[in-house]
Amino acid sequence: MATMRVAAKKSPGLSAFKPLILALLLVFFLAATGYEAISSGIDYALVIGVFATRFLGIFVEAAPFLLLGSITAGLIEAFVKADDIWRLVPRNRLAATVMGAFLGLAFPVCECGVVPVTRRLFNKGLPVSLGVAFLLGAPFMNPIVFASTYIAFGFGPVFIGRIVITILVAVTVGLVIGTFAKPSATLKPLAQEQDHGHEHHAPASARAKLLHALQIAADEFFEMGRFLILGSALAALMQTLVPQESLLALGTGSVLSVLFMQVLAYILSVCSTVDSFLALAFVNTFTTGAIVSFLSFGPMVDIKSTLMFTGVFRPRIVLYLILLPFMLNLLAGVLLNLALGY
Amino acid sequence: MTTIHHHDAPPRKLRIAWAKTAILLGMGVYFSWLIISGNLSNYINQRFAWLAVVGAAIFILLALVNVYSNLQRADDDCHEHFQIGWDILLIVALPLILALLIPSRSLGIEAVNGGISLSPVGVASPSAFQRDPLDRNILDWLREFDRAASPAAFNGTAADVTGFVYREPAFAEDSFMISRFTMSCCVADAFPIGMPVSASDASHFEAGVWVRAQGELKAADFGGDVMPVLFADSIEAVDEPRQPYLYP
């Protein structure tokens, strides 16, 4: 476990240009949208208007959650000591990872807030496997989302399936990444920077600490907010351009329906607190396995969280963080369908 | 650690710090304006309006903290792990730029992307089914249709609904669908639903126009299926409702 504490390294490299590249991509998409709209005779201004409404809607709904996550992150940075984490985390990796999957019950955060919180916890020396399990599990494993899922589906295969699959996938991916990837190859320098240096500089009084926490929160909002905003723009763009009906035609079949619903969850990027109500719209069209996979995969990874991940993890790990949950959820959804006899 | 303090020229750093403060304040003002003007209902379910209040309060709080620390210029810089540049400021300002340039609108007919659903969305509380027929909205009716034994169960029942006009080329001349978007959370999950309307003057109303249709329900053929159709005695153009979406 000693390898967790890695010396801080600064590597500006490509990461400095990433936001710019993403912004250019966005402009390219917008230009392509515009071209398609004009060439197919649709009013360009109307398409932009619909895009703006969808984009601002997703942003307005998600921003308060990101702010709450940023403030939690700031408070962790200012008040939690690295030693506290080391004292509380079990030494056994499996136990620590399982703890990570349930940590959302203590920190109720949705997928917009979980990334800054995880990043600051990593900064305090949280083991990678625990952090990854927390990152993937917390957006569903919290009281608010339990309640909304229960209200929408009652106590049945969807509710139980969602809990079981979320825990299994979060723990598996946490163990895989924690075991096979070196921390230095997992986390970006910023997230992996230890806070030894800060112990000396840390402001002493509670008031100064609180001020410090709020400054960190503001920085966190900008750093994570840029990914949230680009992700919201991409999700809004997809929703504006891709006809839902053409996607719904793919809804049957025990494998294809699961695959499709996971892609949909990724694209829609709906907040985990309300995705159950959205999933209800698909209950009549889709298999139960597909609904459960939609609900367990969606909160783990979607367009906006993928972009936020790039601020914490190295690119290769971000890829694993998308593909592993995708494959595991797909497998679980298909198995559930077979068990239920679709 | 000590060299980090000075490697950025102070004036540039201060300009960025003030730009950051301005964006935070702008966000706070934007959220407050959404709440006060009522335009918030174009974007999110009214049930979550308190979230926007929380958002506005935190934005303003963070802006004030930044004003304070900009003025203090305290020697706190070594805690800033992250150097914010103009590119990031521009991206984060994107929602404010769009909000300033494009008038706030709800999702209407232009946002219908691949047909309108005739099935209800979400779960209804039992009380939804005790509503007086004349108070039922489009979503309430679709729920009633969904659980009724036969489409003829509503023959002769009076209905009074408001929505926007939706047409497809296959629809008969004297019919359209009266439609609304449902919204559970925010516009990300907005979903268009509608019920068929038949009236002699149906063709007078352009697609996308908001109308109030009053009449009686009767089972009839619509697009090849027999379902309850609203035979409207009166259709009048109305303003868009203050809450344009239906909340499941």
Contacts between the chains, C-beta under 8 A, distances in Angstrom:
chain1	res1	chain2	res2	distance
A	16	B	85	7.7
A	19	B	87	5.0
A	19	B	88	5.6
A	19	B	91	5.8
A	20	B	87	5.0
A	22	B	91	7.8
A	23	B	87	6.9
A	23	B	90	7.3
A	23	B	91	6.0
A	43	B	110	7.6
A	46	B	110	4.3
A	47	B	110	7.3
A	48	B	102	6.7
A	49	B	102	6.2
A	49	B	103	7.9
A	49	B	105	5.6
A	49	B	110	6.9
A	50	B	107	6.6
A	50	B	110	5.3
A	50	B	111	4.5
A	52	B	98	5.1
A	52	B	102	4.3
A	52	B	105	7.8
A	53	B	42	6.4
A	53	B	43	7.0
A	53	B	104	7.8
A	53	B	105	5.7
A	53	B	106	6.8
A	53	B	107	5.7
A	53	B	111	7.3
A	53	B	187	5.9
A	54	B	107	7.5
A	54	B	111	7.6
A	54	B	187	5.1
A	54	B	188	7.0
A	54	B	190	8.0
A	55	B	95	7.4
A	55	B	98	6.6
A	56	B	43	5.8
A	56	B	95	6.0
A	56	B	98	6.4
A	56	B	99	6.2
A	56	B	104	7.9
A	57	B	42	7.6
A	57	B	43	3.9
A	57	B	44	6.3
A	57	B	186	4.5
A	57	B	187	3.2
A	57	B	188	6.4
A	57	B	190	7.9
A	58	B	186	6.1
A	58	B	187	7.0
A	58	B	188	4.9
A	59	B	95	4.9
A	60	B	31	7.3
A	60	B	34	6.8
A	60	B	40	7.3
A	60	B	43	4.8
A	60	B	44	5.8
A	60	B	52	6.4
A	60	B	55	7.5
A	60	B	186	7.0
A	61	B	43	7.2
A	61	B	44	5.0
A	61	B	48	6.8
A	61	B	51	7.2
A	61	B	185	6.2
A	61	B	186	3.7
A	61	B	188	7.2
A	63	B	27	7.4
A	63	B	31	7.9
A	63	B	55	5.3
A	64	B	51	4.4
A	64	B	52	6.8
A	64	B	54	5.0
A	64	B	55	3.7
A	64	B	58	7.2
A	65	B	51	7.7
A	67	B	54	7.6
A	67	B	55	6.0
A	67	B	58	4.4
A	67	B	59	7.1
A	67	B	62	7.8
A	68	B	54	7.4
A	68	B	58	7.5
A	71	B	58	6.8
A	151	B	123	7.3
A	152	B	122	7.8
A	152	B	123	6.3
A	190	B	81	5.8
A	190	B	82	6.6
A	193	B	81	6.6
A	197	B	1	5.4
A	197	B	78	7.8
A	198	B	79	6.9
A	201	B	1	7.9
A	201	B	78	5.8
A	201	B	79	7.0
A	203	B	76	7.9
A	211	B	65	6.4
A	211	B	68	7.7
A	211	B	69	7.4
A	212	B	76	7.2
A	212	B	79	6.5
A	214	B	61	7.0
A	214	B	62	6.2
A	214	B	65	4.4
A	215	B	65	6.2
A	215	B	66	7.4
A	215	B	69	6.0
A	215	B	76	7.2
A	215	B	79	7.4
A	216	B	79	7.3
A	217	B	62	6.3
A	218	B	20	7.0
A	218	B	24	6.4
A	218	B	62	4.4
A	218	B	65	6.7
A	218	B	66	5.8
A	219	B	80	6.6
A	219	B	81	7.7
A	219	B	82	5.5
A	219	B	84	7.0
A	221	B	24	7.6
A	221	B	62	7.0
A	221	B	92	7.9
A	222	B	20	6.5
A	222	B	23	8.0
A	222	B	82	7.9
A	222	B	84	5.3
A	222	B	88	5.9
A	222	B	89	7.4
A	222	B	92	5.5
A	223	B	82	5.3
A	223	B	84	7.4
A	223	B	88	7.4
A	225	B	92	5.0
A	226	B	88	5.1
A	226	B	91	4.3
A	226	B	92	5.6
A	229	B	91	5.7
A	229	B	92	6.2
A	229	B	94	5.5
A	229	B	95	6.4
A	230	B	91	6.4
A	233	B	94	7.2
A	235	B	188	6.8
A	236	B	188	7.9
A	239	B	113	7.4
A	239	B	188	7.0
A	240	B	111	7.5
A	240	B	113	7.1
A	241	B	113	8.0
A	242	B	113	7.5
A	243	B	113	5.0
A	243	B	114	3.4
A	244	B	113	5.8
A	244	B	114	4.8
A	244	B	115	7.9
A	245	B	113	7.9
A	245	B	114	3.1
A	245	B	115	4.8
A	246	B	114	6.2
A	248	B	114	7.9
A	268	B	188	6.1
A	268	B	189	7.4
A	269	B	188	6.8
A	270	B	185	6.7
A	270	B	188	5.0
A	270	B	189	5.5
A	271	B	185	6.2
A	271	B	186	7.7
A	271	B	188	7.9
A	273	B	185	7.4
A	274	B	184	5.2
A	274	B	185	3.5
A	274	B	186	8.0
A	274	B	189	6.8
A	275	B	189	8.0
A	277	B	122	5.6
A	277	B	184	3.6
A	277	B	185	6.9
A	277	B	189	7.1
A	277	B	248	6.3
A	278	B	184	5.9
A	278	B	185	7.4
A	278	B	189	4.2
A	280	B	121	6.7
A	280	B	122	5.3
A	280	B	123	6.4
A	280	B	248	7.7
A	281	B	117	7.9
A	281	B	121	4.9
A	281	B	122	7.4
A	281	B	189	7.9
A	281	B	191	5.6
A	284	B	119	6.4
